[in-house]
Amino acid sequence: MTSKTVTDFSLGAQWSGMVSAVALMGLYARRVWKEKKSLFTGAFLASSLMAFIFTDSLVFVSQKDTGVLATFVLDKNAGDIDCSRPAMIVHYSKGVPTDWRCPTSIMLMAYSSYPFLPWPEYSHGTSQSLTVVIDTFMENAVNLSQK
């Protein structure tokens, strides 16, 4: 599989999950309204939670300034970030504090540009020192397509 295929699959799977959860919410809301059974109320709440989890992930990863950062590059330069996992998701814009999410347990489709990091399985924050580290890397990067 190519990187683009994995990325397209990851984003498609997350959109499919969100749309399916919203469809289930509608189905169970209708059943709750008509039949007034607590079983359907529980199913409605569960599908609402699933819709929130997929939406939370999609809102964070589908923005154009989002990327996956290997945490070994941080060393001690970004001391305000505690991430023991090999990768984290960041929103980077030059000079602006960087939003980040670090998985605490699982990160699905981690090798794509749009990994799925389900709520609440991550720590998160905003870091100016992370922005400085990424700015340094970006300024010293070599564009291989021009060689």
NUTI-141820 format. One record per atom (N, C-alpha, C): residue number from 1; residue in three letters; atom name; x, y, z. Coordinates in Angstrom, 1 decimal. Example, Ala and Ser with C-alpha at 12.3 -4.5 7.8 and 13.67 -1.06 7.14 Angstrom:
<filums>
{filum 1, ala, N, {13.2, -5.7, 7.8}} {filum 1, ala, CA, {12.3, -4.5, 7.8}} {filum 1, ala, C, {13.2, -3.3, 7.8}} {filum 2, ser, N, {12.8, -2.2, 7.1}} {filum 2, ser, CA, {13.7, -1.1, 7.1}} {filum 2, ser, C, {12.9, 0.0, 7.9}} 
</filums>
This chain:
<filums>
{filum 1, met, N, {0.8, -1.2, 0.0}} {filum 1, met, CA, {0.0, 0.0, 0.0}} {filum 1, met, C, {0.9, 1.2, 0.0}} {filum 2, thr, N, {0.5, 2.2, -0.8}} {filum 2, thr, CA, {1.2, 3.5, -0.8}} {filum 2, thr, C, {0.8, 4.4, 0.4}} {filum 3, ser, N, {1.6, 5.4, 0.6}} {filum 3, ser, CA, {1.2, 6.3, 1.7}} {filum 3, ser, C, {-0.1, 7.0, 1.4}} {filum 4, lys, N, {-0.3, 7.4, 0.2}} {filum 4, lys, CA, {-1.6, 8.1, -0.2}} {filum 4, lys, C, {-2.8, 7.1, 0.0}} {filum 5, thr, N, {-2.6, 5.8, -0.3}} {filum 5, thr, CA, {-3.7, 4.9, -0.1}} {filum 5, thr, C, {-4.0, 4.8, 1.4}} {filum 6, val, N, {-3.0, 4.7, 2.2}} {filum 6, val, CA, {-3.2, 4.6, 3.7}} {filum 6, val, C, {-3.9, 5.8, 4.2}} {filum 7, thr, N, {-3.4, 7.0, 3.7}} {filum 7, thr, CA, {-4.0, 8.2, 4.2}} {filum 7, thr, C, {-5.5, 8.4, 3.8}} {filum 8, asp, N, {-5.8, 8.0, 2.5}} {filum 8, asp, CA, {-7.2, 8.1, 2.0}} {filum 8, asp, C, {-8.0, 7.1, 2.8}} {filum 9, phe, N, {-7.5, 5.9, 3.1}} {filum 9, phe, CA, {-8.3, 4.9, 3.8}} {filum 9, phe, C, {-8.6, 5.4, 5.2}} {filum 10, ser, N, {-7.6, 6.0, 5.9}} {filum 10, ser, CA, {-7.7, 6.5, 7.3}} {filum 10, ser, C, {-8.8, 7.6, 7.3}} {filum 11, leu, N, {-8.7, 8.6, 6.5}} {filum 11, leu, CA, {-9.7, 9.7, 6.5}} {filum 11, leu, C, {-11.1, 9.1, 6.1}} {filum 12, gly, N, {-11.1, 8.2, 5.1}} {filum 12, gly, CA, {-12.4, 7.7, 4.8}} {filum 12, gly, C, {-13.1, 6.8, 5.9}} {filum 13, ala, N, {-12.2, 6.1, 6.6}} {filum 13, ala, CA, {-12.7, 5.3, 7.7}} {filum 13, ala, C, {-13.3, 6.2, 8.8}} {filum 14, gln, N, {-12.6, 7.3, 9.1}} {filum 14, gln, CA, {-13.1, 8.2, 10.1}} {filum 14, gln, C, {-14.4, 8.9, 9.7}} {filum 15, trp, N, {-14.5, 9.3, 8.5}} {filum 15, trp, CA, {-15.7, 9.9, 8.0}} {filum 15, trp, C, {-16.9, 8.9, 8.0}} {filum 16, ser, N, {-16.6, 7.7, 7.6}} {filum 16, ser, CA, {-17.6, 6.6, 7.6}} {filum 16, ser, C, {-18.1, 6.3, 9.0}} {filum 17, gly, N, {-17.1, 6.3, 10.0}} {filum 17, gly, CA, {-17.5, 6.1, 11.4}} {filum 17, gly, C, {-18.4, 7.1, 11.9}} {filum 18, met, N, {-18.1, 8.4, 11.6}} {filum 18, met, CA, {-18.9, 9.5, 12.1}} {filum 18, met, C, {-20.3, 9.5, 11.4}} {filum 19, val, N, {-20.3, 9.3, 10.1}} {filum 19, val, CA, {-21.6, 9.2, 9.4}} {filum 19, val, C, {-22.5, 8.1, 10.0}} {filum 20, ser, N, {-21.9, 6.9, 10.2}} {filum 20, ser, CA, {-22.6, 5.8, 10.7}} {filum 20, ser, C, {-23.1, 6.0, 12.1}} {filum 21, ala, N, {-22.3, 6.6, 12.9}} {filum 21, ala, CA, {-22.7, 6.9, 14.3}} {filum 21, ala, C, {-23.9, 7.9, 14.3}} {filum 22, val, N, {-23.8, 8.9, 13.4}} {filum 22, val, CA, {-24.9, 9.9, 13.4}} {filum 22, val, C, {-26.2, 9.2, 12.8}} {filum 23, ala, N, {-26.0, 8.3, 11.9}} {filum 23, ala, CA, {-27.2, 7.6, 11.3}} {filum 23, ala, C, {-27.8, 6.7, 12.4}} {filum 24, leu, N, {-27.0, 6.1, 13.2}} {filum 24, leu, CA, {-27.5, 5.3, 14.4}} {filum 24, leu, C, {-28.2, 6.2, 15.4}} {filum 25, met, N, {-27.6, 7.3, 15.6}} {filum 25, met, CA, {-28.3, 8.3, 16.6}} {filum 25, met, C, {-29.7, 8.6, 16.1}} {filum 26, gly, N, {-29.8, 8.9, 14.8}} {filum 26, gly, CA, {-31.2, 9.2, 14.3}} {filum 26, gly, C, {-32.1, 8.0, 14.4}} {filum 27, leu, N, {-31.6, 6.8, 14.1}} {filum 27, leu, CA, {-32.4, 5.6, 14.2}} {filum 27, leu, C, {-32.9, 5.3, 15.6}} {filum 28, tyr, N, {-31.9, 5.4, 16.5}} {filum 28, tyr, CA, {-32.3, 5.1, 17.9}} {filum 28, tyr, C, {-33.1, 6.2, 18.5}} {filum 29, ala, N, {-32.9, 7.5, 18.1}} {filum 29, ala, CA, {-33.8, 8.6, 18.6}} {filum 29, ala, C, {-35.2, 8.4, 18.2}} {filum 30, arg, N, {-35.4, 7.9, 17.0}} {filum 30, arg, CA, {-36.7, 7.6, 16.5}} {filum 30, arg, C, {-37.4, 6.5, 17.3}} {filum 31, arg, N, {-36.6, 5.4, 17.6}} {filum 31, arg, CA, {-37.1, 4.3, 18.3}} {filum 31, arg, C, {-37.4, 4.7, 19.8}} {filum 32, val, N, {-36.6, 5.6, 20.4}} {filum 32, val, CA, {-36.9, 6.1, 21.7}} {filum 32, val, C, {-38.2, 6.8, 21.7}} {filum 33, trp, N, {-38.3, 7.7, 20.7}} {filum 33, trp, CA, {-39.5, 8.5, 20.6}} {filum 33, trp, C, {-40.8, 7.7, 20.5}} {filum 34, lys, N, {-40.7, 6.6, 19.7}} {filum 34, lys, CA, {-41.9, 5.8, 19.4}} {filum 34, lys, C, {-42.2, 4.8, 20.5}} {filum 35, glu, N, {-41.1, 4.1, 21.0}} {filum 35, glu, CA, {-41.4, 3.0, 21.8}} {filum 35, glu, C, {-41.1, 3.2, 23.3}} {filum 36, lys, N, {-40.4, 4.3, 23.6}} {filum 36, lys, CA, {-40.2, 4.7, 25.0}} {filum 36, lys, C, {-39.5, 3.6, 25.9}} {filum 37, lys, N, {-38.5, 2.9, 25.3}} {filum 37, lys, CA, {-37.8, 1.9, 26.0}} {filum 37, lys, C, {-36.4, 2.3, 26.4}} {filum 38, ser, N, {-36.0, 2.0, 27.6}} {filum 38, ser, CA, {-34.7, 2.5, 28.0}} {filum 38, ser, C, {-33.5, 1.8, 27.3}} {filum 39, leu, N, {-33.8, 0.6, 26.7}} {filum 39, leu, CA, {-32.7, 0.0, 25.9}} {filum 39, leu, C, {-32.3, 0.9, 24.7}} {filum 40, phe, N, {-33.3, 1.5, 24.1}} {filum 40, phe, CA, {-33.0, 2.4, 22.9}} {filum 40, phe, C, {-32.4, 3.7, 23.4}} {filum 41, thr, N, {-32.7, 4.1, 24.6}} {filum 41, thr, CA, {-32.1, 5.3, 25.1}} {filum 41, thr, C, {-30.6, 5.1, 25.3}} {filum 42, gly, N, {-30.3, 3.9, 25.9}} {filum 42, gly, CA, {-28.8, 3.6, 26.0}} {filum 42, gly, C, {-28.1, 3.5, 24.7}} {filum 43, ala, N, {-28.8, 2.9, 23.7}} {filum 43, ala, CA, {-28.2, 2.7, 22.4}} {filum 43, ala, C, {-28.0, 4.1, 21.8}} {filum 44, phe, N, {-29.0, 5.0, 22.0}} {filum 44, phe, CA, {-28.9, 6.4, 21.5}} {filum 44, phe, C, {-27.7, 7.1, 22.1}} {filum 45, leu, N, {-27.5, 7.0, 23.4}} {filum 45, leu, CA, {-26.4, 7.6, 24.1}} {filum 45, leu, C, {-25.0, 7.0, 23.7}} {filum 46, ala, N, {-25.0, 5.7, 23.4}} {filum 46, ala, CA, {-23.7, 5.1, 23.0}} {filum 46, ala, C, {-23.4, 5.6, 21.6}} {filum 47, ser, N, {-24.4, 5.7, 20.7}} {filum 47, ser, CA, {-24.1, 6.1, 19.3}} {filum 47, ser, C, {-23.7, 7.6, 19.4}} {filum 48, ser, N, {-24.3, 8.4, 20.3}} {filum 48, ser, CA, {-23.9, 9.8, 20.5}} {filum 48, ser, C, {-22.5, 9.9, 20.9}} {filum 49, leu, N, {-22.0, 9.1, 21.8}} {filum 49, leu, CA, {-20.6, 9.1, 22.2}} {filum 49, leu, C, {-19.7, 8.7, 21.1}} {filum 50, met, N, {-20.1, 7.7, 20.3}} {filum 50, met, CA, {-19.3, 7.3, 19.1}} {filum 50, met, C, {-19.2, 8.5, 18.1}} {filum 51, ala, N, {-20.3, 9.2, 17.9}} {filum 51, ala, CA, {-20.3, 10.3, 17.0}} {filum 51, ala, C, {-19.3, 11.4, 17.5}} {filum 52, phe, N, {-19.4, 11.7, 18.8}} {filum 52, phe, CA, {-18.5, 12.6, 19.4}} {filum 52, phe, C, {-17.0, 12.2, 19.2}} {filum 53, ile, N, {-16.7, 11.0, 19.5}} {filum 53, ile, CA, {-15.3, 10.5, 19.4}} {filum 53, ile, C, {-14.8, 10.6, 17.9}} {filum 54, phe, N, {-15.6, 10.2, 17.0}} {filum 54, phe, CA, {-15.1, 10.4, 15.6}} {filum 54, phe, C, {-15.0, 11.9, 15.2}} {filum 55, thr, N, {-15.9, 12.7, 15.6}} {filum 55, thr, CA, {-15.9, 14.1, 15.3}} {filum 55, thr, C, {-14.7, 14.8, 15.9}} {filum 56, asp, N, {-14.4, 14.5, 17.2}} {filum 56, asp, CA, {-13.3, 15.0, 17.9}} {filum 56, asp, C, {-12.0, 14.7, 17.1}} {filum 57, ser, N, {-11.8, 13.5, 16.7}} {filum 57, ser, CA, {-10.6, 13.1, 15.9}} {filum 57, ser, C, {-10.6, 13.8, 14.6}} {filum 58, leu, N, {-11.7, 13.8, 13.9}} {filum 58, leu, CA, {-11.7, 14.5, 12.5}} {filum 58, leu, C, {-11.4, 16.0, 12.6}} {filum 59, val, N, {-12.0, 16.6, 13.6}} {filum 59, val, CA, {-11.8, 18.1, 13.7}} {filum 59, val, C, {-10.3, 18.4, 13.9}} {filum 60, phe, N, {-9.6, 17.5, 14.7}} {filum 60, phe, CA, {-8.2, 17.8, 15.0}} {filum 60, phe, C, {-7.3, 17.4, 13.8}} {filum 61, val, N, {-7.5, 16.2, 13.2}} {filum 61, val, CA, {-6.6, 15.8, 12.2}} {filum 61, val, C, {-6.8, 16.2, 10.8}} {filum 62, ser, N, {-8.0, 16.7, 10.5}} {filum 62, ser, CA, {-8.3, 17.1, 9.1}} {filum 62, ser, C, {-8.0, 18.5, 8.7}} {filum 63, gln, N, {-7.4, 19.3, 9.6}} {filum 63, gln, CA, {-7.0, 20.6, 9.3}} {filum 63, gln, C, {-5.7, 20.6, 8.5}} {filum 64, lys, N, {-5.5, 21.6, 7.6}} {filum 64, lys, CA, {-4.3, 21.6, 6.7}} {filum 64, lys, C, {-3.0, 21.8, 7.4}} {filum 65, asp, N, {-2.9, 22.3, 8.6}} {filum 65, asp, CA, {-1.7, 22.5, 9.3}} {filum 65, asp, C, {-1.3, 21.3, 10.3}} {filum 66, thr, N, {-2.0, 20.2, 10.1}} {filum 66, thr, CA, {-1.8, 19.1, 11.0}} {filum 66, thr, C, {-0.7, 18.1, 10.5}} {filum 67, gly, N, {0.1, 17.6, 11.4}} {filum 67, gly, CA, {1.1, 16.6, 11.0}} {filum 67, gly, C, {1.4, 15.6, 12.1}} {filum 68, val, N, {2.1, 14.6, 11.8}} {filum 68, val, CA, {2.5, 13.6, 12.8}} {filum 68, val, C, {4.0, 13.8, 13.0}} {filum 69, leu, N, {4.4, 14.0, 14.3}} {filum 69, leu, CA, {5.8, 14.3, 14.7}} {filum 69, leu, C, {6.3, 13.1, 15.4}} {filum 70, ala, N, {7.5, 12.7, 15.0}} {filum 70, ala, CA, {8.2, 11.6, 15.8}} {filum 70, ala, C, {8.8, 12.3, 17.0}} {filum 71, thr, N, {8.5, 11.7, 18.2}} {filum 71, thr, CA, {8.9, 12.4, 19.4}} {filum 71, thr, C, {10.3, 12.3, 19.8}} {filum 72, phe, N, {11.1, 11.5, 19.1}} {filum 72, phe, CA, {12.5, 11.4, 19.4}} {filum 72, phe, C, {13.2, 12.7, 19.1}} {filum 73, val, N, {12.7, 13.5, 18.2}} {filum 73, val, CA, {13.3, 14.8, 17.8}} {filum 73, val, C, {13.1, 15.9, 18.9}} {filum 74, leu, N, {12.3, 15.6, 19.9}} {filum 74, leu, CA, {12.1, 16.6, 20.9}} {filum 74, leu, C, {13.2, 16.7, 22.0}} {filum 75, asp, N, {13.7, 15.5, 22.3}} {filum 75, asp, CA, {14.7, 15.4, 23.4}} {filum 75, asp, C, {14.3, 16.2, 24.6}} {filum 76, lys, N, {15.2, 17.2, 25.0}} {filum 76, lys, CA, {14.9, 18.0, 26.1}} {filum 76, lys, C, {14.5, 19.4, 25.7}} {filum 77, asn, N, {14.4, 19.6, 24.3}} {filum 77, asn, CA, {14.2, 21.0, 23.8}} {filum 77, asn, C, {12.8, 21.5, 24.1}} {filum 78, ala, N, {11.8, 20.6, 24.2}} {filum 78, ala, CA, {10.4, 20.9, 24.4}} {filum 78, ala, C, {10.1, 20.4, 25.8}} {filum 79, gly, N, {10.6, 21.0, 26.9}} {filum 79, gly, CA, {10.5, 20.4, 28.2}} {filum 79, gly, C, {9.0, 20.4, 28.8}} {filum 80, asp, N, {8.2, 21.2, 28.2}} {filum 80, asp, CA, {6.8, 21.3, 28.7}} {filum 80, asp, C, {5.9, 20.2, 28.1}} {filum 81, ile, N, {6.4, 19.3, 27.3}} {filum 81, ile, CA, {5.7, 18.2, 26.7}} {filum 81, ile, C, {6.1, 16.9, 27.3}} {filum 82, asp, N, {5.2, 16.2, 27.9}} {filum 82, asp, CA, {5.5, 14.8, 28.4}} {filum 82, asp, C, {4.8, 13.8, 27.5}} {filum 83, cys, N, {5.6, 13.3, 26.5}} {filum 83, cys, CA, {5.0, 12.3, 25.6}} {filum 83, cys, C, {6.0, 11.1, 25.5}} {filum 84, ser, N, {5.7, 10.0, 26.0}} {filum 84, ser, CA, {6.6, 8.8, 25.9}} {filum 84, ser, C, {6.3, 7.9, 24.7}} {filum 85, arg, N, {5.3, 8.3, 23.9}} {filum 85, arg, CA, {5.0, 7.5, 22.7}} {filum 85, arg, C, {5.9, 7.9, 21.5}} {filum 86, pro, N, {6.1, 7.0, 20.5}} {filum 86, pro, CA, {7.0, 7.3, 19.4}} {filum 86, pro, C, {6.5, 8.5, 18.5}} {filum 87, ala, N, {5.2, 8.8, 18.5}} {filum 87, ala, CA, {4.7, 9.8, 17.6}} {filum 87, ala, C, {3.5, 10.6, 18.3}} {filum 88, met, N, {3.4, 11.8, 17.9}} {filum 88, met, CA, {2.3, 12.7, 18.4}} {filum 88, met, C, {1.7, 13.4, 17.2}} {filum 89, ile, N, {0.5, 13.9, 17.4}} {filum 89, ile, CA, {-0.1, 14.7, 16.3}} {filum 89, ile, C, {0.0, 16.2, 16.7}} {filum 90, val, N, {0.4, 17.1, 15.8}} {filum 90, val, CA, {0.6, 18.5, 16.1}} {filum 90, val, C, {-0.2, 19.3, 15.0}} {filum 91, his, N, {-0.6, 20.5, 15.5}} {filum 91, his, CA, {-1.1, 21.6, 14.6}} {filum 91, his, C, {0.0, 22.6, 14.6}} {filum 92, tyr, N, {0.7, 22.8, 13.5}} {filum 92, tyr, CA, {1.9, 23.7, 13.5}} {filum 92, tyr, C, {1.6, 24.9, 12.5}} {filum 93, ser, N, {1.9, 26.1, 13.0}} {filum 93, ser, CA, {2.0, 27.3, 12.2}} {filum 93, ser, C, {3.1, 28.1, 12.7}} {filum 94, lys, N, {4.0, 28.5, 11.8}} {filum 94, lys, CA, {5.2, 29.2, 12.2}} {filum 94, lys, C, {4.9, 30.4, 13.2}} {filum 95, gly, N, {5.7, 30.3, 14.3}} {filum 95, gly, CA, {5.6, 31.4, 15.3}} {filum 95, gly, C, {4.4, 31.4, 16.3}} {filum 96, val, N, {3.5, 30.5, 16.0}} {filum 96, val, CA, {2.3, 30.4, 16.9}} {filum 96, val, C, {2.4, 29.2, 17.8}} {filum 97, pro, N, {2.0, 29.2, 19.0}} {filum 97, pro, CA, {2.0, 28.0, 19.9}} {filum 97, pro, C, {1.3, 26.8, 19.2}} {filum 98, thr, N, {2.0, 25.7, 19.3}} {filum 98, thr, CA, {1.6, 24.5, 18.6}} {filum 98, thr, C, {0.7, 23.7, 19.5}} {filum 99, asp, N, {-0.5, 23.3, 19.0}} {filum 99, asp, CA, {-1.4, 22.4, 19.7}} {filum 99, asp, C, {-0.9, 21.0, 19.4}} {filum 100, trp, N, {-0.9, 20.1, 20.4}} {filum 100, trp, CA, {-0.4, 18.8, 20.2}} {filum 100, trp, C, {-1.3, 17.8, 21.0}} {filum 101, arg, N, {-1.3, 16.5, 20.5}} {filum 101, arg, CA, {-2.0, 15.4, 21.2}} {filum 101, arg, C, {-1.0, 14.2, 21.2}} {filum 102, cys, N, {-0.9, 13.6, 22.3}} {filum 102, cys, CA, {0.0, 12.5, 22.5}} {filum 102, cys, C, {-0.9, 11.3, 23.0}} {filum 103, pro, N, {-0.8, 10.2, 22.2}} {filum 103, pro, CA, {-1.6, 9.0, 22.6}} {filum 103, pro, C, {-1.2, 8.5, 24.0}} {filum 104, thr, N, {-2.2, 8.1, 24.8}} {filum 104, thr, CA, {-1.8, 7.4, 26.1}} {filum 104, thr, C, {-2.0, 5.9, 26.0}} {filum 105, ser, N, {-2.7, 5.5, 25.0}} {filum 105, ser, CA, {-2.8, 4.0, 24.7}} {filum 105, ser, C, {-2.7, 3.7, 23.3}} {filum 106, ile, N, {-3.8, 3.9, 22.5}} {filum 106, ile, CA, {-3.7, 3.5, 21.1}} {filum 106, ile, C, {-3.8, 4.7, 20.1}} {filum 107, met, N, {-3.2, 4.5, 19.0}} {filum 107, met, CA, {-3.3, 5.5, 17.9}} {filum 107, met, C, {-3.5, 4.6, 16.6}} {filum 108, leu, N, {-4.7, 4.6, 16.1}} {filum 108, leu, CA, {-5.0, 3.7, 15.0}} {filum 108, leu, C, {-4.6, 4.4, 13.7}} {filum 109, met, N, {-4.2, 3.6, 12.7}} {filum 109, met, CA, {-3.7, 4.1, 11.4}} {filum 109, met, C, {-2.6, 5.2, 11.6}} {filum 110, ala, N, {-1.7, 4.8, 12.5}} {filum 110, ala, CA, {-0.6, 5.7, 12.9}} {filum 110, ala, C, {0.3, 6.0, 11.7}} {filum 111, tyr, N, {0.4, 5.2, 10.7}} {filum 111, tyr, CA, {1.3, 5.5, 9.6}} {filum 111, tyr, C, {0.7, 6.3, 8.5}} {filum 112, ser, N, {-0.5, 6.9, 8.7}} {filum 112, ser, CA, {-1.1, 7.7, 7.8}} {filum 112, ser, C, {-1.0, 9.2, 8.2}} {filum 113, ser, N, {-1.3, 10.1, 7.3}} {filum 113, ser, CA, {-1.3, 11.5, 7.6}} {filum 113, ser, C, {-2.5, 11.9, 8.5}} {filum 114, tyr, N, {-3.5, 11.1, 8.7}} {filum 114, tyr, CA, {-4.6, 11.3, 9.5}} {filum 114, tyr, C, {-4.9, 10.2, 10.4}} {filum 115, pro, N, {-4.0, 10.0, 11.4}} {filum 115, pro, CA, {-4.3, 8.9, 12.4}} {filum 115, pro, C, {-5.5, 9.2, 13.2}} {filum 116, phe, N, {-6.1, 8.1, 13.7}} {filum 116, phe, CA, {-7.3, 8.1, 14.6}} {filum 116, phe, C, {-6.9, 8.0, 16.0}} {filum 117, leu, N, {-7.0, 9.1, 16.8}} {filum 117, leu, CA, {-6.6, 9.1, 18.2}} {filum 117, leu, C, {-7.9, 9.3, 19.0}} {filum 118, pro, N, {-8.5, 8.2, 19.5}} {filum 118, pro, CA, {-9.9, 8.3, 20.1}} {filum 118, pro, C, {-9.8, 9.0, 21.4}} {filum 119, trp, N, {-10.8, 9.9, 21.7}} {filum 119, trp, CA, {-11.0, 10.5, 23.0}} {filum 119, trp, C, {-11.5, 9.4, 23.9}} {filum 120, pro, N, {-11.0, 9.4, 25.2}} {filum 120, pro, CA, {-10.1, 10.3, 25.9}} {filum 120, pro, C, {-8.7, 9.7, 26.0}} {filum 121, glu, N, {-8.3, 8.9, 25.0}} {filum 121, glu, CA, {-7.0, 8.2, 25.0}} {filum 121, glu, C, {-5.8, 9.1, 24.6}} {filum 122, tyr, N, {-5.7, 10.3, 25.0}} {filum 122, tyr, CA, {-4.6, 11.1, 24.7}} {filum 122, tyr, C, {-4.4, 12.2, 25.7}} {filum 123, ser, N, {-3.2, 12.7, 25.8}} {filum 123, ser, CA, {-2.9, 13.9, 26.6}} {filum 123, ser, C, {-2.8, 15.0, 25.5}} {filum 124, his, N, {-3.0, 16.2, 25.9}} {filum 124, his, CA, {-3.0, 17.3, 24.9}} {filum 124, his, C, {-2.5, 18.6, 25.6}} {filum 125, gly, N, {-2.2, 19.6, 24.7}} {filum 125, gly, CA, {-1.8, 20.9, 25.2}} {filum 125, gly, C, {-1.4, 21.8, 24.1}} {filum 126, thr, N, {-0.8, 22.9, 24.5}} {filum 126, thr, CA, {-0.3, 23.9, 23.6}} {filum 126, thr, C, {1.1, 24.3, 24.0}} {filum 127, ser, N, {2.1, 24.4, 23.1}} {filum 127, ser, CA, {3.5, 24.6, 23.5}} {filum 127, ser, C, {4.2, 25.5, 22.5}} {filum 128, gln, N, {4.7, 26.6, 23.1}} {filum 128, gln, CA, {5.5, 27.5, 22.3}} {filum 128, gln, C, {6.9, 26.9, 22.0}} {filum 129, ser, N, {7.4, 26.2, 23.0}} {filum 129, ser, CA, {8.8, 25.5, 22.8}} {filum 129, ser, C, {8.7, 24.5, 21.7}} {filum 130, leu, N, {7.6, 23.8, 21.6}} {filum 130, leu, CA, {7.5, 22.8, 20.5}} {filum 130, leu, C, {7.5, 23.6, 19.1}} {filum 131, thr, N, {6.9, 24.8, 19.1}} {filum 131, thr, CA, {6.9, 25.6, 17.9}} {filum 131, thr, C, {8.3, 26.0, 17.5}} {filum 132, val, N, {9.1, 26.3, 18.5}} {filum 132, val, CA, {10.5, 26.7, 18.3}} {filum 132, val, C, {11.3, 25.5, 17.7}} {filum 133, val, N, {11.1, 24.3, 18.3}} {filum 133, val, CA, {11.8, 23.1, 17.8}} {filum 133, val, C, {11.4, 22.8, 16.3}} {filum 134, ile, N, {10.1, 22.9, 16.0}} {filum 134, ile, CA, {9.6, 22.6, 14.6}} {filum 134, ile, C, {10.1, 23.7, 13.7}} {filum 135, asp, N, {10.1, 25.0, 14.2}} {filum 135, asp, CA, {10.7, 26.1, 13.3}} {filum 135, asp, C, {12.1, 25.8, 13.0}} {filum 136, thr, N, {12.9, 25.4, 13.9}} {filum 136, thr, CA, {14.3, 25.1, 13.7}} {filum 136, thr, C, {14.5, 24.0, 12.7}} {filum 137, phe, N, {13.7, 22.9, 12.8}} {filum 137, phe, CA, {13.7, 21.9, 11.8}} {filum 137, phe, C, {13.3, 22.3, 10.4}} {filum 138, met, N, {12.3, 23.1, 10.3}} {filum 138, met, CA, {11.8, 23.6, 9.0}} {filum 138, met, C, {12.8, 24.6, 8.4}} {filum 139, glu, N, {13.5, 25.4, 9.2}} {filum 139, glu, CA, {14.5, 26.3, 8.6}} {filum 139, glu, C, {15.7, 25.6, 8.1}} {filum 140, asn, N, {16.1, 24.4, 8.7}} {filum 140, asn, CA, {17.2, 23.7, 8.3}} {filum 140, asn, C, {16.9, 22.5, 7.4}} {filum 141, ala, N, {15.7, 22.4, 7.0}} {filum 141, ala, CA, {15.3, 21.2, 6.1}} {filum 141, ala, C, {15.8, 21.5, 4.7}} {filum 142, val, N, {16.1, 20.4, 4.0}} {filum 142, val, CA, {16.6, 20.4, 2.7}} {filum 142, val, C, {15.4, 19.9, 1.8}} {filum 143, asn, N, {15.1, 20.7, 0.8}} {filum 143, asn, CA, {14.0, 20.3, -0.2}} {filum 143, asn, C, {14.6, 19.3, -1.2}} {filum 144, leu, N, {14.3, 18.0, -1.1}} {filum 144, leu, CA, {14.9, 17.0, -1.9}} {filum 144, leu, C, {14.3, 17.0, -3.3}} {filum 145, ser, N, {13.1, 17.6, -3.5}} {filum 145, ser, CA, {12.5, 17.7, -4.8}} {filum 145, ser, C, {13.3, 18.7, -5.8}} {filum 146, gln, N, {14.1, 19.6, -5.2}} {filum 146, gln, CA, {14.8, 20.5, -6.0}} {filum 146, gln, C, {16.2, 20.1, -6.4}} {filum 147, lys, N, {16.6, 18.9, -5.8}} {filum 147, lys, CA, {18.0, 18.4, -6.1}} {filum 147, lys, C, {18.0, 17.5, -7.3}} 
</filums>
